[in-house]
Structures are given as structure tokens and as C-alpha cells.
Amino acid sequence: MNALSSGSISRALLSACLLVVTGACTVGPDYHPPRSSLPTRFAESTESRARPLPDDGAAWWTSFHDPVLNRLIDAALQSAPTIAQANARVREARAMVGISGTALLPNASADAAFKRNLGSQNLPVGVPPGGLGRGVHSNLFQAGFDASWEIDVFGGIRRGIESSDAGYEAAIEDRRDAILTLAAEIARTYMDLRGMQEQLDVARRNLVIQQDALAITTVQLKAGLAPVLDPLRANAEVEGTQADIPVLQADIRGAIYRIGALVGRMPEDLLTQLEQPRPLPALDPDPPLGLPSDLLLRRPDVSAAERRIQQENAKIGVATADYYPHFSLTGVTGIESLDASKFLTGASLYYQVGPSMNWLIFDAGRTRFRIQAEQARTDRAQATYQQDVLNALRDVEAAMVTYAKAQIRYRHLKQEREQEARALSVARRLYASGNENFLTVLDAQRTLYLVEDQLARSDRDCATDLVALFKALGGGWQGTDRG
């Protein structure tokens, strides 16, 4: 009869657990991706530039076709501290997903103990604690095993897992953003470096021209064909240009050291590699832009903000689950004996097993306030997402117009340089024939130097503006790994 009752109880208990599990629901609001009202095309875009971005698997920085830049960024992705930090955050988020998932599974533990007991002699006769007499010594041997399983009836645990999953995906997007930011910063600093090297070359070439002019005026002064002011003014121009050169050299060294820090190398390690001048990479004058809707997928900061909405939304369900009872199935078994010789016998066995329910009836509104707080955090995450979308559109539009106008300025400066070079040639011929004074030559030299320096700066600005455009586009195309 006892065996039959025990079996009936076990089957009833199992049936009840299955009924609870299969009938489980998930409280809290389900997640729905946010909707953003986006234009059909960028305001600064043309029909040709609205074409889709290439999807050939190549990283965006390879479009500059500069092997040195490619090596620098590849090395940075392997050794830069910022990438190591982002990778660590991804691993942390992945571990948190694992921790959340374990809440759906039973947990078990084992324990063992030995106790030496002495019964108090001050207890009344006939009241021996634990079967011990007054002043009696005894031993207690214990070993046990206990397990518990919280049945996720209302989905609070599952909402916690959903939140952790979204947090993990947000960490991956944050890593993509770290890669994009690092690659763009290296590319921008690299363009600055090559641009400053171009400026240094302009200064040195103009120095040669100015030194030639100084030599000519010196010869003509000795021959009595030029006033004493001419070589003085020519020498002043030489000194002024020579003063510009060390400033540019210091700026070049500083750019190399910045690149070294970004790559994760000792600053001096890149001196030999980067001090050798190279021209600025050839630039695409009309790069593809795709559509504004593509930004929602390409921009890692926008994607991370969207994932955080789901992360916060799931926490509403976690908090809401506390309105409902929590069901658990617990069991304890072990052996216990006062006599070591009988410790491993069947008579020492004990166990307890059965379901339990815990329902918080009154908490002074704590659960309600937690739900309100999680709803507010979700609203804040949604507002952050909408702001990030607007910022992404702003960044692209601003980068497009800046790059377009920089190219226009470069073309005008290039034409101005050609005209100033011709003006200097004419002025030098007129001075040599005695039909013009040296001030005209100096003015033409000074103007040409300034225009060539501005042209070099403009060339550098075009390159850095294109890098900014690629960054605003979320990397342009591939090269910010999602895995």
C-alpha cells in the first residue's frame, strides 16, 4: 500500500511538472524592431552615387590601393589594445549568455560533514538534544546530495536569456565600431603623414628655387647689375623657407608616433618604414554611397543601439515575472549515522523530494517600480537609437558635401599653381633681361610657394575627407567583421 501510494504520488508529481512546463508562458512585452522614417536617397547624392556599395568581401581601406596602409591596419587589428579590449568585452558578454542559460537547468551540490557532540549537563532530564544524554559525547557522520530546479513557468528566466543574447550581439557591434574607428583613425593619420611629406617636398623644391635666385642676385650684385637689396631679400626668402622645414619634420615624426600607438607598436618601430616618403593614394572622385536605409545595417553604432533596445525590453519581462509565483522542484538525499560502522548501511539513508512554490505577496510596490524603471530604460534606448540614426544621416551628408567641395578647391588650386608657375618663369626672364626689378620675382616665388603648399594641404584634405566619408557610411562596405 505504501509502495503504491509512493508510486502514485511520483506519477502525479511528474504529470504536474510536465503540465506546468508545457503550459508555461512568457510575461512582458515582445520585442519589435524600431521603425525609422528615412529618405529614399541622400540629399547630397546623385543617381550614379546611389548605386549599391561593392560586396566583394574586400575591406574598405583597400580601396586606397596602398600596401603600407593595408599592412598597418592589418597589424592593428591583431595587436591594438583597443581591439583587445573590444574582444574581451565580447567574450564577457558571451559568458553572460552562458550564465543566463544555466538558470533553465537543474543545479545540484554535494556535502559531507563530521561532528563531535557533547550533550549539555544543564538540560532537564528527559530532554536530550538529538538523542544525546547529559554530558554524553557522540559522533555524527553525514554525507548528502541535494538538487533544485526552478521551473520557468512565466518566462522570467527566458527573458533574462533574451536580454543577455541581445547584450552579446550589442558587444559584437561595439567591436565592429571599435574596428571601424581604429581603422579610420589610422587611415586619417596616415593621410596626414603623406600630406605633410608632400608639403615638405614642396618646401624643399621651393628652397632650391630660392637658393638659385639668391645665387643669381649675388652674381649680378658683384657685376654691378643689381642693387644690394636684391640678395638681401632673396636671402630672407631662403631663411623663411628653411624655418618651415623643421616644423614639418617634427609634425611628420609626431604622425608616425601616433600611428605606432594606434597600431600597438613602440613608436620608434615604424620610423624606418614610414619616414620614406610616398605619394598620397589615388582617390575615387565619385565613390558609391548606397541608400540611407543601408545605414541601419552598415553603421555598427546604429546596430548596437538597436540591440540595446531589445536588451532593455527583455528586462521588463524579467521584472514582471516577480508578480507571479516561482515554482521549483527540490530534492535532498544522503546518509547519516552516529556510528561510523553503520554509516554506509541502508538504515542511514534519508531523502526529501517535492515541489515548492514561492510567491511574493507584498513588496511595498518594489516590483511595480522595477517594471517602471525598465520601461523607462527601454524608452531611453529607443530615443538613443533614433538619435543615432539621425547622427548617421548627418555624418554622411556632411562628409559628402565636405569631400565634394574639397575636390573643387583642389582643382582650382591646381589651376592656380600652373598660372603662378608661368608667372614666375616670366618674371625671372624679365629680371634677367633687366626689364623688371627683383621684387616682382620675389613676389612670384612667394605666391607660388604658398599656392603649392595649399595644394599639398588640399590634396591631404581630400584624402582625409574621403576617410571620413567611409567612416560615416559605416566603413563603406566590408571589413568590420560581425563574427
DAMOBEL-V696149 format. One record per pair of residues at least 24 apart in sequence whose C-alpha atoms are under 7 Angstrom apart, sorted by the first residue. I is the first residue (numbers start at 0). J is the second residue. D is the distance in Angstrom with one decimal. If there is no record, write none. Layout:
i:I j:J d:D
i:I j:J d:D
This chain:
i:19 j:152 d:6.4
i:20 j:150 d:6.8
i:20 j:152 d:6.2
i:23 j:152 d:4.4
i:23 j:153 d:5.8
i:24 j:152 d:6.2
i:24 j:153 d:4.9
i:24 j:154 d:5.9
i:25 j:153 d:5.0
i:25 j:154 d:4.0
i:25 j:155 d:6.9
i:26 j:153 d:5.8
i:26 j:154 d:6.0
i:26 j:316 d:5.3
i:26 j:319 d:6.5
i:26 j:320 d:6.4
i:27 j:315 d:5.8
i:27 j:316 d:3.8
i:27 j:319 d:6.2
i:28 j:316 d:6.7
i:30 j:309 d:6.1
i:30 j:312 d:6.6
i:37 j:291 d:6.5
i:37 j:292 d:6.5
i:38 j:291 d:6.5
i:39 j:290 d:6.8
i:39 j:291 d:6.7
i:40 j:290 d:5.5
i:40 j:291 d:5.9
i:41 j:291 d:6.3
i:41 j:396 d:6.8
i:42 j:396 d:6.9
i:43 j:396 d:6.1
i:43 j:399 d:6.5
i:43 j:400 d:6.5
i:48 j:285 d:6.7
i:48 j:286 d:6.5
i:48 j:287 d:4.5
i:48 j:288 d:5.5
i:49 j:287 d:6.2
i:49 j:288 d:5.4
i:49 j:289 d:4.7
i:49 j:290 d:6.1
i:50 j:287 d:5.8
i:50 j:288 d:6.6
i:50 j:289 d:5.3
i:51 j:287 d:6.6
i:51 j:288 d:6.8
i:51 j:289 d:4.4
i:52 j:287 d:5.7
i:52 j:288 d:6.3
i:52 j:289 d:5.6
i:52 j:476 d:6.2
i:53 j:476 d:6.6
i:54 j:476 d:6.8
i:54 j:477 d:6.9
i:56 j:477 d:5.6
i:57 j:477 d:5.8
i:57 j:478 d:6.5
i:58 j:476 d:7.0
i:58 j:477 d:4.9
i:58 j:478 d:3.9
i:59 j:474 d:6.1
i:59 j:475 d:5.8
i:59 j:476 d:5.8
i:59 j:477 d:6.0
i:59 j:478 d:6.0
i:63 j:280 d:5.7
i:63 j:281 d:6.5
i:63 j:282 d:6.7
i:64 j:280 d:6.9
i:65 j:280 d:6.4
i:68 j:186 d:6.9
i:71 j:262 d:6.7
i:72 j:182 d:5.9
i:72 j:185 d:7.0
i:74 j:262 d:6.4
i:75 j:261 d:6.9
i:75 j:262 d:4.1
i:75 j:263 d:6.3
i:78 j:262 d:6.7
i:78 j:263 d:5.6
i:79 j:261 d:6.4
i:79 j:262 d:5.2
i:79 j:263 d:4.4
i:80 j:263 d:6.4
i:82 j:177 d:6.6
i:82 j:178 d:6.7
i:85 j:174 d:5.1
i:85 j:177 d:6.9
i:86 j:174 d:6.7
i:88 j:170 d:6.5
i:89 j:167 d:6.5
i:89 j:170 d:5.2
i:89 j:171 d:6.0
i:92 j:166 d:6.5
i:92 j:167 d:4.7
i:92 j:170 d:6.7
i:93 j:167 d:5.8
i:95 j:163 d:6.4
i:96 j:160 d:6.4
i:96 j:163 d:5.1
i:96 j:164 d:5.9
i:99 j:159 d:6.5
i:99 j:160 d:5.2
i:99 j:163 d:6.9
i:100 j:160 d:6.1
i:102 j:156 d:6.6
i:103 j:156 d:6.9
i:104 j:148 d:6.5
i:105 j:146 d:6.9
i:105 j:147 d:5.6
i:105 j:148 d:4.3
i:106 j:146 d:5.6
i:106 j:147 d:5.6
i:106 j:148 d:6.4
i:107 j:145 d:5.6
i:107 j:146 d:4.0
i:107 j:147 d:6.4
i:108 j:144 d:5.9
i:108 j:145 d:5.6
i:108 j:146 d:6.4
i:109 j:143 d:5.7
i:109 j:144 d:4.4
i:109 j:145 d:6.4
i:110 j:142 d:5.8
i:110 j:143 d:5.4
i:110 j:144 d:6.4
i:111 j:141 d:5.5
i:111 j:142 d:4.1
i:111 j:143 d:6.2
i:112 j:140 d:6.2
i:112 j:141 d:5.1
i:112 j:142 d:6.4
i:113 j:139 d:5.7
i:113 j:140 d:4.8
i:113 j:141 d:6.2
i:114 j:138 d:5.7
i:114 j:139 d:5.0
i:114 j:140 d:6.7
i:115 j:139 d:6.4
i:137 j:337 d:6.9
i:138 j:337 d:5.3
i:138 j:338 d:6.9
i:139 j:336 d:5.9
i:139 j:337 d:4.6
i:140 j:335 d:5.6
i:140 j:336 d:5.3
i:140 j:337 d:6.1
i:140 j:339 d:6.8
i:140 j:342 d:6.9
i:141 j:334 d:5.9
i:141 j:335 d:4.5
i:141 j:336 d:6.7
i:142 j:333 d:5.5
i:142 j:334 d:5.5
i:142 j:335 d:6.6
i:143 j:332 d:5.6
i:143 j:333 d:3.7
i:143 j:334 d:6.2
i:144 j:331 d:5.8
i:144 j:332 d:5.3
i:144 j:333 d:5.8
i:145 j:330 d:5.5
i:145 j:331 d:4.2
i:145 j:332 d:6.2
i:146 j:329 d:5.7
i:146 j:330 d:5.3
i:146 j:331 d:6.5
i:147 j:327 d:6.8
i:147 j:328 d:5.6
i:147 j:329 d:4.2
i:147 j:330 d:6.4
i:148 j:327 d:5.4
i:148 j:328 d:5.1
i:148 j:329 d:6.4
i:149 j:326 d:5.8
i:149 j:327 d:4.1
i:149 j:328 d:6.4
i:150 j:326 d:5.5
i:150 j:327 d:5.6
i:153 j:320 d:6.1
i:154 j:320 d:7.0
i:155 j:316 d:5.9
i:155 j:317 d:4.4
i:155 j:320 d:5.0
i:156 j:317 d:6.8
i:158 j:313 d:5.2
i:158 j:314 d:6.6
i:158 j:316 d:5.8
i:158 j:317 d:5.6
i:159 j:313 d:6.7
i:159 j:314 d:6.5
i:159 j:317 d:6.0
i:161 j:313 d:6.2
i:162 j:309 d:6.8
i:162 j:310 d:4.2
i:162 j:311 d:6.8
i:162 j:313 d:5.2
i:162 j:314 d:6.4
i:163 j:310 d:6.9
i:165 j:306 d:5.4
i:165 j:307 d:6.6
i:165 j:309 d:6.2
i:165 j:310 d:5.0
i:166 j:306 d:6.9
i:166 j:307 d:6.5
i:166 j:310 d:5.9
i:168 j:306 d:6.6
i:169 j:303 d:4.5
i:169 j:306 d:5.4
i:169 j:307 d:6.4
i:171 j:481 d:6.3
i:172 j:299 d:5.1
i:172 j:300 d:6.9
i:172 j:302 d:6.4
i:172 j:303 d:5.2
i:172 j:481 d:6.8
i:173 j:299 d:6.6
i:173 j:300 d:6.8
i:173 j:303 d:6.3
i:175 j:299 d:5.9
i:175 j:479 d:5.1
i:175 j:480 d:6.2
i:175 j:481 d:6.5
i:176 j:299 d:5.2
i:176 j:300 d:6.2
i:178 j:479 d:6.2
i:179 j:470 d:6.8
i:179 j:474 d:6.1
i:179 j:479 d:6.3
i:183 j:466 d:6.3
i:183 j:470 d:6.3
i:185 j:258 d:6.0
i:185 j:261 d:6.7
i:186 j:466 d:6.8
i:187 j:463 d:5.2
i:187 j:466 d:6.3
i:188 j:254 d:6.3
i:188 j:258 d:6.7
i:190 j:279 d:6.7
i:190 j:459 d:6.1
i:190 j:462 d:6.2
i:190 j:463 d:6.1
i:191 j:459 d:6.2
i:192 j:251 d:5.8
i:192 j:254 d:5.7
i:193 j:276 d:6.9
i:193 j:277 d:6.3
i:193 j:278 d:6.2
i:193 j:279 d:5.6
i:194 j:279 d:6.6
i:194 j:455 d:6.3
i:194 j:456 d:6.4
i:194 j:459 d:4.8
i:195 j:247 d:6.6
i:195 j:251 d:6.4
i:196 j:251 d:6.9
i:196 j:276 d:6.1
i:197 j:455 d:6.1
i:198 j:452 d:5.8
i:198 j:455 d:5.6
i:199 j:244 d:6.4
i:199 j:247 d:6.2
i:201 j:451 d:6.6
i:201 j:452 d:6.5
i:202 j:240 d:6.4
i:202 j:244 d:6.7
i:205 j:448 d:6.3
i:206 j:237 d:6.1
i:206 j:240 d:6.2
i:209 j:233 d:6.8
i:209 j:236 d:6.8
i:209 j:237 d:5.7
i:210 j:237 d:6.3
i:229 j:437 d:6.1
i:282 j:462 d:6.9
i:294 j:472 d:6.6
i:294 j:473 d:7.0
i:297 j:472 d:6.9
i:297 j:473 d:5.0
i:298 j:472 d:6.6
i:298 j:473 d:4.1
i:299 j:473 d:6.6
i:301 j:384 d:6.4
i:301 j:387 d:5.8
i:301 j:388 d:6.3
i:304 j:380 d:6.9
i:304 j:383 d:6.9
i:304 j:384 d:5.1
i:305 j:384 d:6.0
i:307 j:380 d:6.4
i:308 j:377 d:5.8
i:308 j:380 d:5.1
i:308 j:381 d:5.9
i:311 j:373 d:6.6
i:311 j:376 d:6.3
i:311 j:377 d:5.0
i:312 j:377 d:5.5
i:314 j:373 d:6.3
i:315 j:370 d:5.6
i:315 j:373 d:5.3
i:315 j:374 d:6.3
i:318 j:366 d:6.5
i:318 j:369 d:6.2
i:318 j:370 d:5.6
i:319 j:370 d:6.3
i:321 j:366 d:6.6
i:323 j:358 d:6.5
i:324 j:356 d:6.5
i:324 j:357 d:5.6
i:324 j:358 d:4.2
i:325 j:356 d:5.6
i:325 j:357 d:5.1
i:325 j:358 d:6.2
i:326 j:355 d:5.8
i:326 j:356 d:4.6
i:326 j:357 d:6.6
i:327 j:354 d:5.7
i:327 j:355 d:5.2
i:327 j:356 d:6.3
i:328 j:353 d:5.9
i:328 j:354 d:4.3
i:328 j:355 d:6.1
i:329 j:353 d:5.8
i:329 j:354 d:6.1
i:391 j:471 d:6.6
i:394 j:471 d:5.4
i:395 j:468 d:6.3
i:395 j:471 d:5.1
i:395 j:472 d:6.2
i:398 j:464 d:6.7
i:398 j:467 d:6.3
i:398 j:468 d:4.9
i:399 j:468 d:6.3
i:401 j:464 d:6.7
i:402 j:461 d:6.1
i:402 j:464 d:5.2
i:402 j:465 d:6.2
i:405 j:457 d:6.9
i:405 j:460 d:6.9
i:405 j:461 d:5.6
i:406 j:461 d:6.3
i:409 j:454 d:6.4
i:409 j:457 d:5.6
i:409 j:458 d:6.6
i:412 j:450 d:6.9
i:412 j:454 d:5.8
i:413 j:454 d:6.6
i:416 j:447 d:6.5
i:416 j:450 d:5.9
i:416 j:451 d:6.3
i:419 j:443 d:6.9
i:419 j:447 d:5.4
i:420 j:447 d:6.3
